């Protein structure tokens, strides 16, 4: 519970109306109007864009004495950044508070402002009216005085909604609500910075994509024979699977499971399917015209913080350059004179599992630097002097066993991954249970606690409410995923405070930007912060990280997308190929 009375500077409820600058998707926000109201006194401030632009700071207190309250605060804080204002010290984001209260519950009206009001039985502007007014904002001016009054009234209606929601949620919020508010501030910074792209090359692909598709299908399908024209044919794919002795998951209907998740998993087991999977993604889900690119060549989109059940960011895969098509990441390129660094925690879930369960063998395996080979040694499957080189096969099998446990796979799925009999997969899974028995006892306690108590929570207050449809696998994996998201948030908060330009978070990684002559120093600082963030979540246990630096004129590339990228560049007649050494 938060005490609102302890803020002598007031509790300020605030909402902005805005649109992308110049109406270009991918640009930072262009403020249209703002309404702010002090919760106790009722003092209300209504200002239009020209009035706001004349101000050098917010027209209400934002220092330690005051509390700034918004719904989905990163959007409003982005307006602060666009106006060049200093940012609030204390932030309460009612969106996040509502997500903590209801995460895992079924909501009839969603988790947006309308949904939050409906949850508490509070009436709101009809959705169609709200959408119509929002579209008028997005369309841009000119607005006459009646327009301005109507849009300010609309903006004020959202502030009034905050006034009604605030007492409902302050009784429910955890002590970590203000920390979560700080993450909304970090997100505002990241959404403002964006991811730099090679716009010239991107537009070349986008302009040539309609005619390129046919050539790409012909090139890739030579190895599969599963397309007729531009259409994927299930019968031809079944024949390909039969000829290559690839068992494929079947849905309860008896049909092949052709979802992208299944394709991604099968491509991991059978790497020869990788290009086919990438082609399917490109044809069915890669909407090049939807990726928003600002006038400065940066991809900016809503990072959708706290959207997933584990609290991770969940940006739209069609609008975020780190979407499902890994080869598209080749368009990420630092500006001249700058470098990017992709820094990710190594074997994060394994390390979190060991630290939370306090399993000494698991923590020792993580700290060894090669948890997979150490697992094999701990299980007695390889000698103590084994190396990656001398026992590569065994290491790979134990690695896949660790990943199978993290993904909740059974013996059959693991057997497919390692191309071994099911009996061998069962043996590996049993070795995991016996070697890390402390972890498994803890995992069982977590599940029992969830089922009996109806909720799970992280070190810093993110909660999940359990329902009858939750699988045991998801409950087992929740502590690792959700505490991983906690340490990411802590790291991003600290990094923006330290002046590090964080372009975006990517699951368990962070993409940063710095001048070329400073990148090594900034990377070292970022890795230090990431270690400290992991220690804060894991009671002192530190997780290590790996960094990949990309200096101009090189481009970022995920190794999984290299083959497809090079193929597409060749079809375009461009010499922009990437090799594994440079990726």
C-alpha positions in Angstrom: 0.0 0.0 0.0 1.2 3.5 -0.9 0.5 6.4 1.4 -0.6 9.3 -0.8 -0.6 11.8 2.2 3.2 11.7 2.4 3.7 13.9 -0.7 3.5 17.6 0.3 4.1 18.6 -3.3 0.9 16.8 -4.3 -0.3 13.7 -6.1 -0.5 14.7 -9.7 -2.6 12.8 -12.2 -1.5 13.4 -15.7 -2.4 12.5 -19.3 -1.1 13.7 -22.6 -2.6 13.4 -26.1 0.0 13.0 -28.8 0.8 11.6 -32.2 4.1 10.6 -33.9 6.1 13.7 -34.9 5.0 15.0 -38.3 2.6 12.0 -38.5 5.5 9.6 -39.3 5.3 6.3 -37.5 8.6 5.6 -35.8 9.1 9.2 -34.8 9.1 10.4 -31.1 5.8 11.8 -29.9 4.5 15.2 -30.9 2.5 16.6 -28.0 -1.1 17.8 -28.8 -2.3 18.7 -25.3 -2.0 17.8 -21.6 -4.3 17.8 -18.6 -3.0 17.4 -15.0 -4.9 17.4 -11.8 -3.8 17.4 -8.2 -5.6 14.5 -6.5 -6.5 16.2 -3.1 -7.1 19.8 -4.1 -8.7 19.2 -7.5 -6.5 21.9 -9.0 -6.6 21.2 -12.8 -4.1 22.4 -15.5 -5.3 22.2 -19.2 -2.7 23.2 -21.8 -2.6 23.0 -25.6 0.6 22.2 -27.6 1.7 25.8 -28.2 1.4 26.6 -24.4 3.3 23.4 -23.5 6.1 24.2 -25.8 6.7 27.6 -24.2 7.3 25.9 -20.8 10.8 24.9 -19.8 9.6 22.5 -17.2 6.4 20.7 -16.1 3.8 23.1 -14.7 3.5 21.1 -11.5 5.9 19.7 -8.9 7.9 16.6 -10.0 10.6 16.6 -7.3 10.8 14.2 -4.3 7.9 16.0 -2.7 5.4 15.0 -5.3 4.0 11.8 -6.9 3.4 11.6 -10.6 0.5 9.2 -11.5 -0.4 8.0 -15.1 -1.8 5.0 -16.8 0.9 3.4 -19.0 3.3 6.1 -17.8 6.0 5.5 -20.5 3.8 7.2 -23.1 3.4 10.3 -21.0 7.0 10.4 -20.0 7.9 10.2 -23.6 6.0 13.5 -24.0 8.2 14.9 -21.2 11.3 14.0 -23.2 9.9 15.5 -26.4 9.2 18.8 -24.6 12.7 18.8 -23.1 11.3 18.7 -19.5 13.0 17.2 -16.5 11.4 13.9 -15.5 9.4 13.1 -12.4 11.2 11.7 -9.4 8.4 9.5 -8.1 6.2 7.6 -10.6 3.2 5.4 -10.0 2.0 3.7 -13.1 -1.5 2.5 -12.6 -1.2 0.2 -15.7 1.5 -1.8 -14.0 -0.3 -1.8 -10.7 -3.4 -3.2 -12.4 -1.3 -5.8 -14.2 0.2 -6.9 -10.9 -3.3 -7.2 -9.4 -4.7 -9.2 -12.2 -1.8 -11.0 -13.9 -3.0 -14.4 -14.8 -6.7 -13.6 -14.2 -9.2 -13.6 -17.1 -10.3 -10.1 -17.9 -13.4 -9.4 -19.9 -12.3 -6.0 -21.1 -8.5 -6.4 -21.2 -5.8 -4.6 -19.2 -6.0 -1.1 -20.7 -7.6 1.8 -19.0 -11.1 0.8 -20.1 -10.5 -2.7 -18.8 -9.2 -1.4 -15.5 -12.2 0.8 -15.0 -14.6 -2.1 -15.9 -12.8 -4.4 -13.4 -13.8 -2.0 -10.6 -17.2 -1.4 -11.9 -16.4 2.2 -13.0 -18.1 3.5 -16.2 -16.0 5.1 -18.9 -16.2 6.7 -22.3 -17.6 4.1 -24.8 -14.8 2.5 -26.7 -15.9 3.6 -30.1 -16.1 7.2 -28.9 -12.7 7.0 -27.4 -11.3 5.5 -30.6 -12.8 8.2 -32.7 -11.3 11.0 -30.6 -7.9 9.3 -30.6 -8.0 9.0 -34.4 -8.7 12.7 -34.6 -5.6 13.3 -32.5 -3.5 11.0 -34.8 -4.9 12.7 -37.9 -3.3 16.0 -36.9 -4.6 19.5 -37.2 -5.4 22.2 -37.9 -7.8 22.3 -34.9 -10.1 25.2 -34.3 -11.1 26.3 -30.8 -14.1 23.9 -30.5 -11.8 21.0 -31.5 -9.3 22.0 -28.9 -11.9 22.2 -26.2 -13.3 18.8 -27.2 -9.9 17.1 -27.2 -8.9 18.7 -23.9 -12.2 17.4 -22.5 -11.3 14.0 -23.8 -7.9 14.2 -22.2 -9.4 15.3 -18.9 -11.8 12.4 -19.0 -8.8 10.1 -18.8 -7.4 12.1 -15.9 -10.8 11.8 -14.1 -10.6 8.0 -14.7 -7.2 8.1 -12.9 -8.8 9.9 -10.0 -11.3 7.1 -9.7 -8.8 4.3 -10.1 -6.1 5.6 -7.8 -7.9 4.9 -4.4 -8.8 1.4 -5.7 -5.3 0.5 -6.6 -3.3 2.2 -3.8 -5.0 -0.3 -1.4 -3.6 -3.2 -3.5 -0.2 -2.1 -4.8 3.0 -3.7 -3.5 5.9 -1.8 -1.9 7.7 -2.2 -5.3 5.2 -0.1 -7.3 7.5 3.0 -7.3 10.4 0.8 -8.5 8.2 -0.5 -11.3 7.3 3.1 -12.1 11.0 3.8 -12.6 11.1 1.1 -15.3 8.4 3.0 -17.2 10.8 5.9 -17.2 13.6 3.7 -18.6 11.2 2.4 -21.2 10.4 6.0 -22.2 14.1 6.6 -22.8 14.5 3.4 -24.8 11.5 4.1 -27.0 12.8 7.6 -27.5 16.3 6.4 -28.6 15.1 3.5 -30.9 17.2 1.0 -32.9 19.3 2.5 -35.8 18.7 0.8 -39.2 20.3 0.8 -42.6 17.4 2.7 -44.1 18.7 2.8 -47.7 19.1 -0.9 -47.8 15.8 -1.5 -46.0 13.9 0.6 -48.5 15.6 -1.2 -51.4 14.3 -4.5 -50.0 10.9 -3.1 -49.3 10.5 -1.7 -52.8 11.7 -4.9 -54.4 9.9 -7.3 -52.1 6.8 -8.1 -54.4 9.0 -9.4 -57.2 11.7 -10.8 -54.9 9.2 -13.1 -53.2 8.8 -15.4 -56.2 12.6 -15.7 -56.8 13.1 -16.3 -53.1 10.6 -19.1 -53.0 12.2 -20.8 -56.1 15.7 -20.5 -54.5 14.7 -21.9 -51.1 12.2 -24.5 -52.3 14.8 -26.2 -54.5 15.8 -28.1 -51.4 12.2 -28.9 -50.2 9.7 -29.0 -53.1 6.8 -28.0 -50.9 5.5 -24.9 -52.8 3.2 -24.5 -55.7 3.7 -21.0 -57.0 3.7 -18.8 -53.8 1.6 -21.3 -51.8 2.9 -23.8 -49.2 1.3 -27.2 -49.8 0.8 -29.5 -46.8 0.7 -32.6 -48.9 4.0 -31.8 -50.5 5.5 -31.1 -47.1 4.2 -34.5 -45.8 6.0 -36.1 -48.7 9.2 -34.3 -47.8 8.9 -35.4 -44.2 8.4 -39.0 -45.3 11.4 -39.0 -47.6 13.6 -37.5 -45.0 12.4 -39.7 -42.1 11.3 -36.6 -40.0 8.6 -37.4 -37.5 6.4 -34.3 -37.2 4.0 -33.3 -34.3 0.4 -33.9 -34.9 -2.6 -31.9 -33.6 -5.5 -33.5 -31.9 -7.4 -33.2 -35.2 -4.9 -35.5 -36.8 -3.4 -32.8 -39.0 0.2 -31.6 -39.0 1.0 -28.9 -36.4 2.3 -26.2 -38.7 2.5 -23.4 -36.2 5.6 -21.2 -36.1 6.5 -22.4 -32.6 6.5 -26.0 -33.8 8.5 -25.1 -36.9 11.0 -23.3 -34.8 11.4 -26.3 -32.5 11.7 -28.8 -35.3 14.2 -26.5 -37.1 16.3 -26.7 -33.9 16.2 -30.5 -34.0 16.6 -30.7 -37.8 18.7 -27.7 -38.9 18.0 -28.5 -42.6 14.5 -27.0 -42.0 15.8 -23.6 -40.9 15.6 -21.9 -44.3 12.1 -23.3 -44.9 10.9 -21.9 -41.5 12.5 -18.5 -42.2 10.8 -18.5 -45.7 7.4 -19.3 -44.1 7.8 -16.5 -41.6 8.9 -14.1 -44.3 5.9 -14.8 -46.4 3.3 -15.0 -43.7 4.3 -12.6 -41.0 7.0 -10.3 -42.3 5.0 -7.1 -43.1 7.8 -4.8 -44.1 5.5 -1.8 -44.4 4.5 -2.2 -40.7 8.0 -1.8 -39.3 7.9 1.9 -38.1 11.0 3.8 -39.0 11.4 7.4 -37.9 12.7 10.2 -40.0 16.1 9.7 -38.4 16.2 6.0 -39.6 15.4 4.5 -36.2 12.9 1.8 -35.5 10.7 2.9 -32.6 7.7 1.0 -31.4 5.8 0.3 -28.2 8.0 -2.0 -26.1 4.8 -3.2 -24.3 6.4 -3.6 -20.9 4.8 -5.9 -18.3 2.6 -7.4 -21.0 3.7 -11.1 -20.7 2.6 -13.2 -17.8 6.2 -13.4 -16.7 6.5 -9.6 -16.8 8.7 -9.4 -19.8 8.3 -6.9 -22.6 6.2 -8.0 -25.4 6.5 -5.7 -28.4 4.7 -6.5 -31.6 6.8 -8.9 -33.8 5.6 -7.1 -36.9 6.7 -3.7 -35.6 9.9 -4.5 -33.7 13.1 -5.2 -35.7 13.9 -8.0 -33.3 10.8 -9.9 -34.4 10.7 -13.5 -35.4 12.6 -13.3 -38.7 16.2 -13.4 -37.5 17.7 -12.4 -40.9 15.9 -9.0 -40.7 18.2 -8.1 -37.9 20.9 -7.5 -40.5 19.3 -4.1 -41.1 20.5 -3.0 -37.6 23.5 -0.8 -38.2 25.1 1.8 -36.0 25.4 5.4 -37.3 28.7 6.7 -38.6 31.1 7.2 -35.8 29.1 4.9 -33.4 29.0 1.3 -32.3 26.3 -1.0 -31.0 26.8 -3.8 -28.4 24.4 -6.7 -27.9 24.9 -7.9 -24.3 23.1 -10.9 -22.9 23.3 -12.9 -19.8 24.9 -16.3 -20.4 22.7 -19.3 -19.6 20.5 -17.0 -17.6 17.7 -19.5 -16.7 20.1 -22.1 -15.5 21.9 -19.6 -13.2 18.6 -18.3 -11.9 17.4 -21.8 -11.2 20.5 -22.6 -9.2 20.5 -19.4 -7.2 16.8 -19.4 -6.3 16.9 -23.1 -5.3 20.3 -22.7 -3.7 21.3 -26.0 -5.4 25.1 -26.2 -4.7 25.8 -28.4 -7.8 23.8 -26.2 -10.1 25.4 -23.0 -8.8 28.9 -24.6 -9.2 28.0 -25.7 -12.7 27.0 -22.2 -13.7 30.1 -20.6 -12.1 32.3 -23.0 -14.0 31.7 -21.1 -17.2 30.4 -24.2 -19.0 27.4 -25.5 -17.2 26.7 -28.2 -19.8 30.1 -29.9 -19.6 30.2 -29.5 -15.9 26.8 -31.1 -15.6 28.2 -34.1 -17.6 31.2 -34.3 -15.2 28.9 -34.0 -12.1 26.8 -36.8 -13.5 29.9 -39.0 -14.0 29.3 -39.2 -17.7 32.7 -37.8 -18.7 36.0 -37.6 -16.9 37.1 -34.5 -14.9 39.6 -33.6 -17.6 37.0 -33.6 -20.4 36.9 -30.5 -22.7 34.5 -29.2 -25.3 36.9 -30.6 -27.9 37.4 -34.1 -26.4 33.7 -34.7 -25.5 31.7 -32.5 -27.8 29.0 -35.1 -28.4 28.4 -35.7 -24.6 28.4 -32.0 -23.9 25.8 -31.4 -26.6 23.5 -34.1 -25.2 23.8 -32.7 -21.7 23.2 -29.2 -23.1 20.0 -30.3 -24.8 18.9 -32.0 -21.6 19.3 -28.7 -19.7 17.3 -26.8 -22.3 14.7 -29.6 -22.4 14.2 -29.1 -18.6 13.9 -25.4 -19.0 11.3 -25.8 -21.8 9.4 -28.5 -20.0 10.1 -31.1 -22.6 9.5 -34.8 -22.1 11.8 -37.7 -23.1 10.2 -38.1 -26.6 11.0 -34.4 -27.5 14.5 -34.6 -26.1 15.1 -37.8 -28.0 14.3 -36.0 -31.2 16.6 -33.1 -30.3 19.6 -35.4 -29.6 18.7 -37.9 -32.3 19.0 -40.7 -29.7 16.6 -43.4 -28.5 13.9 -42.4 -26.0 15.7 -44.5 -23.4 18.8 -42.3 -23.7 16.7 -39.2 -23.3 15.0 -40.6 -20.2 18.4 -41.4 -18.7 19.6 -37.8 -19.3 16.5 -36.4 -17.6 16.9 -38.7 -14.7 20.6 -37.7 -14.4 19.4 -34.1 -14.2 17.0 -35.0 -11.3 19.6 -36.8 -9.3 22.5 -34.4 -10.0 20.3 -31.4 -9.1 18.0 -32.9 -6.6 18.0 -29.8 -4.4 16.7 -27.8 -7.4 13.9 -30.4 -8.1 12.8 -30.4 -4.5 12.6 -26.6 -4.6 10.7 -26.7 -7.9 8.1 -29.1 -6.5 7.6 -26.8 -3.5 7.1 -23.8 -5.8 4.4 -25.7 -7.8 2.7 -26.8 -4.6 2.8 -23.3 -3.2 1.3 -22.0 -6.4 -1.5 -24.5 -6.5 -2.4 -24.2 -2.8 -1.8 -20.4 -2.4 -3.1 -19.4 -5.8 -0.2 -17.1 -6.7 3.5 -16.8 -7.4 5.8 -13.8 -7.0 9.3 -12.5 -7.8 11.9 -10.9 -5.7 10.7 -7.4 -6.6 6.9 -7.8 -6.5 5.8 -9.1 -9.9 2.9 -11.5 -9.2 1.1 -14.2 -11.1 -2.3 -15.4 -10.1 -2.9 -19.1 -10.8 -5.9 -20.4 -12.7 -7.1 -23.9 -13.5 -5.7 -23.7 -17.1 -2.1 -23.1 -16.0 0.2 -26.0 -16.8 2.7 -27.4 -14.3 5.4 -26.6 -16.9 4.5 -22.9 -16.9 4.5 -22.8 -13.1 7.9 -24.5 -12.9 9.4 -22.1 -15.4 7.8 -18.9 -14.0 10.4 -18.2 -11.3 13.3 -18.3 -13.8 11.5 -16.2 -16.5 10.0 -13.7 -14.2 13.1 -13.1 -12.1 15.0 -12.8 -15.3 12.7 -10.0 -16.3 13.2 -8.4 -12.9 17.0 -8.2 -13.3 16.6 -6.8 -16.8 14.4 -4.0 -15.5 16.8 -3.2 -12.7 19.7 -3.1 -15.2 17.8 -0.8 -17.6 16.8 1.6 -14.7 20.4 1.9 -13.5 21.8 2.2 -17.1 19.6 5.2 -18.1 20.4 6.9 -14.8 24.1 6.4 -15.6 23.6 8.0 -19.1 24.1 4.8 -21.1 22.1 4.9 -24.4 20.0 1.7 -24.3 18.3 1.2 -27.6 16.1 -1.7 -26.4 15.8 -4.8 -24.3 15.6 -8.1 -26.1 14.4 -10.9 -23.8 17.5 -11.5 -21.7 19.7 -9.0 -23.5 20.3 -5.3 -23.9 21.3 -3.4 -27.1 23.3 -0.3 -26.3 24.9 2.5 -28.4 28.0 4.6 -27.9 30.7 6.4 -29.8 33.2 4.0 -31.3 36.0 5.3 -29.1 33.9 4.8 -25.9 32.2 1.5 -26.7 34.5 -0.9 -24.8 34.3 1.3 -21.7 30.5 1.5 -21.9 30.2 -2.2 -22.5 32.3 -2.9 -19.4 30.1 -0.6 -17.3 27.0 -2.2 -18.7 28.2 -5.7 -17.8 29.0 -4.5 -14.3 25.5 -3.1 -13.9 24.0 -6.4 -15.2 26.1 -8.4 -12.7 24.9 -6.1 -9.9 21.3 -6.4 -11.1 21.4 -10.2 -11.1 23.0 -10.2 -7.6 20.2 -7.9 -6.3 17.6 -10.4 -7.5 19.5 -13.6 -6.6 20.6 -12.7 -3.1 24.2 -12.0 -4.1 24.7 -14.6 -6.8 26.0 -12.9 -9.9 25.3 -13.9 -13.5 27.9 -13.3 -16.2 27.1 -11.8 -19.6 28.5 -12.0 -23.2 29.0 -8.9 -25.4 29.0 -8.6 -29.2 30.3 -5.3 -30.4 29.3 -3.9 -33.9 31.3 -0.9 -35.0 30.3 1.2 -38.0 30.3 0.4 -40.9 29.5 -3.2 -39.9 26.0 -4.4 -39.2 24.4 -6.6 -36.5 23.5 -10.1 -37.5 22.0 -13.1 -35.7 24.0 -16.2 -36.8 20.7 -18.0 -37.4 19.8 -15.5 -40.1 23.0 -15.4 -42.1 22.1 -17.9 -44.7 18.8 -16.3 -45.5 20.3 -12.8 -45.4 23.0 -13.7 -47.9 20.6 -15.4 -50.2 18.3 -12.4 -50.3 21.1 -10.0 -50.9 22.3 -12.1 -53.8 18.8 -12.1 -55.3 18.8 -8.3 -55.0 22.2 -8.2 -56.8 23.8 -6.5 -53.8 27.2 -7.2 -52.3 26.0 -6.9 -48.7 26.8 -10.4 -47.5 27.7 -11.2 -44.0 29.9 -14.1 -42.9 29.9 -15.9 -39.6 33.1 -14.2 -38.3 31.5 -10.8 -38.7 28.1 -11.8 -37.2 
